[in-house]
Amino acid sequence: VADTILLKRCNTLANVYKVLLDKIVADDVNNMEQ
């Protein structure tokens, strides 16, 4: 059970980082276009 909780936590962190990275990339693209 502990392993499952750890996996879920890692997946949540990975999703958060992915969203943050996507946002940073989008901001960079917007800055380049201006």
mmCIF file as gemmi writes it, N, C-alpha and C atoms, coordinates in Angstrom:
data_model
loop_
_atom_site.group_PDB
_atom_site.id
_atom_site.type_symbol
_atom_site.label_atom_id
_atom_site.label_alt_id
_atom_site.label_comp_id
_atom_site.label_asym_id
_atom_site.label_entity_id
_atom_site.label_seq_id
_atom_site.pdbx_PDB_ins_code
_atom_site.Cartn_x
_atom_site.Cartn_y
_atom_site.Cartn_z
_atom_site.occupancy
_atom_site.B_iso_or_equiv
_atom_site.pdbx_formal_charge
_atom_site.auth_seq_id
_atom_site.auth_asym_id
_atom_site.pdbx_PDB_model_num
ATOM 1 N N . VAL Axp A 1 ? 0.846 -1.21 0 1 0 ? 1 A 1
ATOM 2 C CA . VAL Axp A 1 ? 0 0 0 1 0 ? 1 A 1
ATOM 3 C C . VAL Axp A 1 ? 0.876 1.252 0 1 0 ? 1 A 1
ATOM 4 N N . ALA Axp A 2 ? 1.947 1.207 0.763 1 0 ? 2 A 1
ATOM 5 C CA . ALA Axp A 2 ? 2.834 2.376 0.831 1 0 ? 2 A 1
ATOM 6 C C . ALA Axp A 2 ? 3.421 2.68 -0.545 1 0 ? 2 A 1
ATOM 7 N N . ASP Axp A 3 ? 3.756 1.619 -1.277 1 0 ? 3 A 1
ATOM 8 C CA . ASP Axp A 3 ? 4.324 1.82 -2.614 1 0 ? 3 A 1
ATOM 9 C C . ASP Axp A 3 ? 3.325 2.544 -3.512 1 0 ? 3 A 1
ATOM 10 N N . THR Axp A 4 ? 2.062 2.161 -3.42 1 0 ? 4 A 1
ATOM 11 C CA . THR Axp A 4 ? 1.04 2.791 -4.254 1 0 ? 4 A 1
ATOM 12 C C . THR Axp A 4 ? 0.919 4.276 -3.928 1 0 ? 4 A 1
ATOM 13 N N . ILE Axp A 5 ? 0.956 4.602 -2.639 1 0 ? 5 A 1
ATOM 14 C CA . ILE Axp A 5 ? 0.859 6.01 -2.23 1 0 ? 5 A 1
ATOM 15 C C . ILE Axp A 5 ? 2.056 6.783 -2.769 1 0 ? 5 A 1
ATOM 16 N N . LEU Axp A 6 ? 3.243 6.18 -2.665 1 0 ? 6 A 1
ATOM 17 C CA . LEU Axp A 6 ? 4.448 6.843 -3.175 1 0 ? 6 A 1
ATOM 18 C C . LEU Axp A 6 ? 4.337 7.056 -4.674 1 0 ? 6 A 1
ATOM 19 N N . LEU Axp A 7 ? 3.855 6.037 -5.382 1 0 ? 7 A 1
ATOM 20 C CA . LEU Axp A 7 ? 3.711 6.156 -6.835 1 0 ? 7 A 1
ATOM 21 C C . LEU Axp A 7 ? 2.747 7.284 -7.179 1 0 ? 7 A 1
ATOM 22 N N . LYS Axp A 8 ? 1.619 7.339 -6.483 1 0 ? 8 A 1
ATOM 23 C CA . LYS Axp A 8 ? 0.637 8.397 -6.746 1 0 ? 8 A 1
ATOM 24 C C . LYS Axp A 8 ? 1.256 9.761 -6.479 1 0 ? 8 A 1
ATOM 25 N N . ARG Axp A 9 ? 2.04 9.847 -5.403 1 0 ? 9 A 1
ATOM 26 C CA . ARG Axp A 9 ? 2.665 11.122 -5.055 1 0 ? 9 A 1
ATOM 27 C C . ARG Axp A 9 ? 3.654 11.53 -6.142 1 0 ? 9 A 1
ATOM 28 N N . CYS Axp A 10 ? 4.436 10.56 -6.624 1 0 ? 10 A 1
ATOM 29 C CA . CYS Axp A 10 ? 5.407 10.853 -7.684 1 0 ? 10 A 1
ATOM 30 C C . CYS Axp A 10 ? 4.685 11.284 -8.952 1 0 ? 10 A 1
ATOM 31 N N . ASN Axp A 11 ? 3.584 10.612 -9.277 1 0 ? 11 A 1
ATOM 32 C CA . ASN Axp A 11 ? 2.825 10.972 -10.468 1 0 ? 11 A 1
ATOM 33 C C . ASN Axp A 11 ? 2.267 12.378 -10.343 1 0 ? 11 A 1
ATOM 34 N N . THR Axp A 12 ? 1.781 12.727 -9.16 1 0 ? 12 A 1
ATOM 35 C CA . THR Axp A 12 ? 1.25 14.072 -8.945 1 0 ? 12 A 1
ATOM 36 C C . THR Axp A 12 ? 2.349 15.105 -9.133 1 0 ? 12 A 1
ATOM 37 N N . LEU Axp A 13 ? 3.519 14.835 -8.559 1 0 ? 13 A 1
ATOM 38 C CA . LEU Axp A 13 ? 4.646 15.76 -8.711 1 0 ? 13 A 1
ATOM 39 C C . LEU Axp A 13 ? 5.035 15.89 -10.174 1 0 ? 13 A 1
ATOM 40 N N . ALA Axp A 14 ? 5.085 14.769 -10.877 1 0 ? 14 A 1
ATOM 41 C CA . ALA Axp A 14 ? 5.452 14.785 -12.293 1 0 ? 14 A 1
ATOM 42 C C . ALA Axp A 14 ? 4.456 15.625 -13.079 1 0 ? 14 A 1
ATOM 43 N N . ASN Axp A 15 ? 3.169 15.483 -12.769 1 0 ? 15 A 1
ATOM 44 C CA . ASN Axp A 15 ? 2.15 16.267 -13.466 1 0 ? 15 A 1
ATOM 45 C C . ASN Axp A 15 ? 2.32 17.75 -13.187 1 0 ? 15 A 1
ATOM 46 N N . VAL Axp A 16 ? 2.614 18.091 -11.935 1 0 ? 16 A 1
ATOM 47 C CA . VAL Axp A 16 ? 2.81 19.498 -11.572 1 0 ? 16 A 1
ATOM 48 C C . VAL Axp A 16 ? 3.995 20.077 -12.343 1 0 ? 16 A 1
ATOM 49 N N . TYR Axp A 17 ? 5.112 19.329 -12.363 1 0 ? 17 A 1
ATOM 50 C CA . TYR Axp A 17 ? 6.289 19.82 -13.078 1 0 ? 17 A 1
ATOM 51 C C . TYR Axp A 17 ? 5.991 19.97 -14.561 1 0 ? 17 A 1
ATOM 52 N N . LYS Axp A 18 ? 5.235 19.032 -15.123 1 0 ? 18 A 1
ATOM 53 C CA . LYS Axp A 18 ? 4.915 19.088 -16.549 1 0 ? 18 A 1
ATOM 54 C C . LYS Axp A 18 ? 4.1 20.344 -16.854 1 0 ? 18 A 1
ATOM 55 N N . VAL Axp A 19 ? 3.125 20.631 -16.007 1 0 ? 19 A 1
ATOM 56 C CA . VAL Axp A 19 ? 2.303 21.832 -16.207 1 0 ? 19 A 1
ATOM 57 C C . VAL Axp A 19 ? 3.169 23.083 -16.105 1 0 ? 19 A 1
ATOM 58 N N . LEU Axp A 20 ? 4.048 23.11 -15.096 1 0 ? 20 A 1
ATOM 59 C CA . LEU Axp A 20 ? 4.929 24.27 -14.93 1 0 ? 20 A 1
ATOM 60 C C . LEU Axp A 20 ? 5.835 24.432 -16.145 1 0 ? 20 A 1
ATOM 61 N N . LEU Axp A 21 ? 6.401 23.326 -16.628 1 0 ? 21 A 1
ATOM 62 C CA . LEU Axp A 21 ? 7.286 23.388 -17.795 1 0 ? 21 A 1
ATOM 63 C C . LEU Axp A 21 ? 6.519 23.89 -19.012 1 0 ? 21 A 1
ATOM 64 N N . ASP Axp A 22 ? 5.31 23.36 -19.225 1 0 ? 22 A 1
ATOM 65 C CA . ASP Axp A 22 ? 4.503 23.806 -20.36 1 0 ? 22 A 1
ATOM 66 C C . ASP Axp A 22 ? 4.244 25.301 -20.261 1 0 ? 22 A 1
ATOM 67 N N . LYS Axp A 23 ? 3.965 25.793 -19.066 1 0 ? 23 A 1
ATOM 68 C CA . LYS Axp A 23 ? 3.686 27.219 -18.87 1 0 ? 23 A 1
ATOM 69 C C . LYS Axp A 23 ? 4.932 28.043 -19.173 1 0 ? 23 A 1
ATOM 70 N N . ILE Axp A 24 ? 6.093 27.583 -18.701 1 0 ? 24 A 1
ATOM 71 C CA . ILE Axp A 24 ? 7.342 28.306 -18.947 1 0 ? 24 A 1
ATOM 72 C C . ILE Axp A 24 ? 7.63 28.362 -20.44 1 0 ? 24 A 1
ATOM 73 N N . VAL Axp A 25 ? 7.464 27.236 -21.12 1 0 ? 25 A 1
ATOM 74 C CA . VAL Axp A 25 ? 7.707 27.194 -22.568 1 0 ? 25 A 1
ATOM 75 C C . VAL Axp A 25 ? 6.751 28.138 -23.283 1 0 ? 25 A 1
ATOM 76 N N . ALA Axp A 26 ? 5.487 28.127 -22.896 1 0 ? 26 A 1
ATOM 77 C CA . ALA Axp A 26 ? 4.503 29.004 -23.526 1 0 ? 26 A 1
ATOM 78 C C . ALA Axp A 26 ? 4.883 30.463 -23.301 1 0 ? 26 A 1
ATOM 79 N N . ASP Axp A 27 ? 5.33 30.798 -22.095 1 0 ? 27 A 1
ATOM 80 C CA . ASP Axp A 27 ? 5.745 32.17 -21.8 1 0 ? 27 A 1
ATOM 81 C C . ASP Axp A 27 ? 6.938 32.557 -22.665 1 0 ? 27 A 1
ATOM 82 N N . ASP Axp A 28 ? 7.897 31.64 -22.825 1 0 ? 28 A 1
ATOM 83 C CA . ASP Axp A 28 ? 9.072 31.919 -23.654 1 0 ? 28 A 1
ATOM 84 C C . ASP Axp A 28 ? 8.65 32.18 -25.089 1 0 ? 28 A 1
ATOM 85 N N . VAL Axp A 29 ? 7.739 31.371 -25.613 1 0 ? 29 A 1
ATOM 86 C CA . VAL Axp A 29 ? 7.272 31.545 -26.991 1 0 ? 29 A 1
ATOM 87 C C . VAL Axp A 29 ? 6.589 32.901 -27.132 1 0 ? 29 A 1
ATOM 88 N N . ASN Axp A 30 ? 5.763 33.264 -26.162 1 0 ? 30 A 1
ATOM 89 C CA . ASN Axp A 30 ? 5.081 34.557 -26.204 1 0 ? 30 A 1
ATOM 90 C C . ASN Axp A 30 ? 6.098 35.693 -26.196 1 0 ? 30 A 1
ATOM 91 N N . ASN Axp A 31 ? 7.143 35.567 -25.391 1 0 ? 31 A 1
ATOM 92 C CA . ASN Axp A 31 ? 8.161 36.609 -25.315 1 0 ? 31 A 1
ATOM 93 C C . ASN Axp A 31 ? 8.903 36.744 -26.635 1 0 ? 31 A 1
ATOM 94 N N . MET Axp A 32 ? 9.178 35.624 -27.301 1 0 ? 32 A 1
ATOM 95 C CA . MET Axp A 32 ? 9.901 35.666 -28.573 1 0 ? 32 A 1
ATOM 96 C C . MET Axp A 32 ? 9.056 36.311 -29.66 1 0 ? 32 A 1
ATOM 97 N N . GLU Axp A 33 ? 7.741 36.088 -29.595 1 0 ? 33 A 1
ATOM 98 C CA . GLU Axp A 33 ? 6.872 36.611 -30.647 1 0 ? 33 A 1
ATOM 99 C C . GLU Axp A 33 ? 6.695 38.117 -30.53 1 0 ? 33 A 1
ATOM 100 N N . GLN Axp A 34 ? 6.868 38.66 -29.321 1 0 ? 34 A 1
ATOM 101 C CA . GLN Axp A 34 ? 6.652 40.103 -29.125 1 0 ? 34 A 1
ATOM 102 C C . GLN Axp A 34 ? 7.802 40.921 -29.685 1 0 ? 34 A 1
